[in-house]
């Protein structure tokens, strides 16, 4: 089940872009949200 959930999460382009962004280092939810024009709270749900 985890395998399917992982690929389901990776099918979302915003989630993929967040992972790419995090390769360069840690960011807070607010910092990520600014780059995607969404709130920090929404990032925590993603």
C-alpha positions, 0 to 999 in steps of 0.5 A, a space after each residue: 500500500 505504501 508503494 501506491 501512496 508514494 507514487 500517487 503523491 509523486 504524481 502531483 506536480 507541486 509535490 514533485 517541485 517541492 521535493 526538487 526544491 528541498 534537495 538544496 536544503 531545508 525550508 520552512 513551510 512558509 518559505 515553500 509556500 511563498 515560492 508556490 503562492 500557497 499558505 504554509 498551512 496548505 504545505 503541511 497538508 501536502 
